[in-house]
Amino acid sequence: MKIAIIGGLGFIGTNLYKYLKEKKLNVKILDNFKVKINYKYFNKRDIIYCDTRNLSLLKKKLISFDIIINLAGQTGVLESDKRPNYCISQNIVGFSNILNIVRRNKKKVKIINASTGGAIYGDNINASREDSHKFPISYYGLTKKFNEEISNVFFKLYKVETVNLRFSNVYGEYSVHKKSFIHNCIKNILLNKKILIFGDGKQTRDFIYVQDLVKLIYKSFKLKHGSYNIASGESFSVNQILNIMKNIDVNLKYAYAKKNPTEVKDVKINNAKIKKFLKIKSSFFTPLNKGIYKTLEWYRKFT
Ligand SMILES: NC(=O)c1ccc[n+]([C@@H]2O[C@H](COP(=O)([O-])OP(=O)(O)OC[C@H]3O[C@@H](n4cnc5c(N)ncnc54)[C@H](O)[C@@H]3O)[C@@H](O)[C@H]2O)c1
């Protein structure tokens, strides 16, 4: 089985690459080197330069893979609203190119596509199931929704199978370039700097530890075409996370700032489908405080 991770040099890709290599799988990275910080953790022979927006190059490079994991693209809500056209071209054009290449491929290929659980449902105070109403309020969320829908069209018309994985908020090792809340907190603790909280801190998120996520991505190779929430199923408020952080560093400094309108207030994701299909229990998920400690240990050692 030959596996391609497109966007594999990034945060999730680096963790996934290491996990699949431990399993002695044949895995290659295709990336446009926009993120380079984790380059040193790879066997250079496994890395292929490629940009998903370059159809002819992508076509040449994507030959012969059985599983294509798409992690490439523009990855943040705030950035997507500052640069909407960039977000659209990175996420939609890139993914559409992958679909069109696989459609014309002679052998059967499965696509595993990174979607979002945090941004696709919009402000939904009830636990979102895969079939819940989707009303994204950011360009980022909208591009992910579009990609899932176009993948359904390709499945219906051409039998191209895509497993859309709606990740919740991911945290963990190899994330120095990321600006998400837990990573920012850890970096600021280590630099003795003040953390800025957007809003009143009562907003909730479902956090998944990256080491749990990569195991689930691997297990998802056997899933059938469709969309699946990938989340711990437990939501924490930003203020609760601050309390966990205070146990790590009592001198933690933070201040509240104005909420960004395109960020959803609450994320509560139902993970029953994935637990059923992949036969996992709630105990599979690393408790948040344990995952944060492990991540911090990694930052202390390697940054
Ligand atoms: N990190 C999270 O909390 C989270 C949550 C939900 C969904 N996701 C999704 O998971 C995927 C991976 O996220 P991440 O946090 O690892 O992001 P990341 O920014 O760390 O990694 C993205 C990688 O894609 C590469 N890339 C960007 N544009 C490219 C292009 N056009 N062609 C080829 N390579 C390109 C970058 O160089 C980088 O290595 C993204 O699709 C993201 O939207 C992430």
The ligand as an SDF file (V2000), in Angstrom:
LIG
                    3D

 44 48  0  0  0  0  0  0  0  0999 V2000
   -4.8380   21.9060   13.3370 N   0  0  0  0  0  0  0  0  0  0  0  0
   -6.1320   21.8700   13.6070 C   0  0  0  0  0  0  0  0  0  0  0  0
   -6.5730   22.1350   14.7530 O   0  0  0  0  0  0  0  0  0  0  0  0
   -7.1170   21.4750   12.5420 C   0  0  0  0  0  0  0  0  0  0  0  0
   -8.4840   21.3630   12.8790 C   0  0  0  0  0  0  0  0  0  0  0  0
   -9.3890   21.0250   11.8770 C   0  0  0  0  0  0  0  0  0  0  0  0
   -8.9660   20.7820   10.5920 C   0  0  0  0  0  0  0  0  0  0  0  0
   -7.6320   20.9020   10.2840 N   0  0  0  0  0  0  0  0  0  0  0  0
   -7.2170   20.6760    8.9060 C   0  0  0  0  0  0  0  0  0  0  0  0
   -6.1760   19.7120    8.8800 O   0  0  0  0  0  0  0  0  0  0  0  0
   -5.2700   19.9920    7.8170 C   0  0  0  0  0  0  0  0  0  0  0  0
   -3.8440   20.0790    8.3370 C   0  0  0  0  0  0  0  0  0  0  0  0
   -3.7670   21.0650    9.3470 O   0  0  0  0  0  0  0  0  0  0  0  0
   -2.3940   21.4380   10.0640 P   0  0  0  0  0  0  0  0  0  0  0  0
   -2.7780   22.0360   11.3690 O   0  0  0  0  0  0  0  0  0  0  0  0
   -1.4630   20.2890   10.0210 O   0  0  0  0  0  0  0  0  0  0  0  0
   -1.8860   22.6150    9.1210 O   0  0  0  0  0  0  0  0  0  0  0  0
   -0.3770   23.0970    8.7570 P   0  0  0  0  0  0  0  0  0  0  0  0
   -0.4890   24.4870    8.2930 O   0  0  0  0  0  0  0  0  0  0  0  0
    0.5330   22.7980    9.8750 O   0  0  0  0  0  0  0  0  0  0  0  0
   -0.0200   22.1560    7.5390 O   0  0  0  0  0  0  0  0  0  0  0  0
   -0.4880   22.3810    6.2380 C   0  0  0  0  0  0  0  0  0  0  0  0
    0.5860   21.8830    5.2820 C   0  0  0  0  0  0  0  0  0  0  0  0
    0.1060   22.0590    3.9570 O   0  0  0  0  0  0  0  0  0  0  0  0
    1.1660   22.5950    3.1480 C   0  0  0  0  0  0  0  0  0  0  0  0
    0.5030   23.3160    2.0580 N   0  0  0  0  0  0  0  0  0  0  0  0
   -0.2530   24.4530    2.1390 C   0  0  0  0  0  0  0  0  0  0  0  0
   -0.7420   24.7670    0.9420 N   0  0  0  0  0  0  0  0  0  0  0  0
   -0.3180   23.8060    0.0750 C   0  0  0  0  0  0  0  0  0  0  0  0
   -0.5090   23.5680   -1.3050 C   0  0  0  0  0  0  0  0  0  0  0  0
   -1.2510   24.3980   -2.0540 N   0  0  0  0  0  0  0  0  0  0  0  0
    0.0880   22.5050   -1.8700 N   0  0  0  0  0  0  0  0  0  0  0  0
    0.8320   21.6540   -1.1250 C   0  0  0  0  0  0  0  0  0  0  0  0
    1.0500   21.8230    0.1810 N   0  0  0  0  0  0  0  0  0  0  0  0
    0.4750   22.8750    0.7860 C   0  0  0  0  0  0  0  0  0  0  0  0
    1.9580   23.4900    4.0920 C   0  0  0  0  0  0  0  0  0  0  0  0
    3.2840   23.6960    3.6410 O   0  0  0  0  0  0  0  0  0  0  0  0
    1.9010   22.6560    5.3770 C   0  0  0  0  0  0  0  0  0  0  0  0
    2.9710   21.7410    5.4250 O   0  0  0  0  0  0  0  0  0  0  0  0
   -5.7780   21.2910    7.1780 C   0  0  0  0  0  0  0  0  0  0  0  0
   -6.5950   20.9770    6.0830 O   0  0  0  0  0  0  0  0  0  0  0  0
   -6.6290   21.9100    8.2650 C   0  0  0  0  0  0  0  0  0  0  0  0
   -7.6210   22.7730    7.7520 O   0  0  0  0  0  0  0  0  0  0  0  0
   -6.7150   21.2400   11.2280 C   0  0  0  0  0  0  0  0  0  0  0  0
  1  2  1  0
  2  3  2  0
  2  4  1  0
  4  5  1  0
  4 44  2  0
  5  6  2  0
  6  7  1  0
  7  8  2  0
  8  9  1  0
  8 44  1  0
  9 10  1  0
  9 42  1  0
 10 11  1  0
 11 12  1  0
 11 40  1  0
 12 13  1  0
 13 14  1  0
 14 15  2  0
 14 16  1  0
 14 17  1  0
 17 18  1  0
 18 19  2  0
 18 20  1  0
 18 21  1  0
 21 22  1  0
 22 23  1  0
 23 24  1  0
 23 38  1  0
 24 25  1  0
 25 26  1  0
 25 36  1  0
 26 27  1  0
 26 35  1  0
 27 28  2  0
 28 29  1  0
 29 30  1  0
 29 35  2  0
 30 31  1  0
 30 32  2  0
 32 33  1  0
 33 34  2  0
 34 35  1  0
 36 37  1  0
 36 38  1  0
 38 39  1  0
 40 41  1  0
 40 42  1  0
 42 43  1  0
M  CHG  2   8   1  16  -1
M  END
$$$$
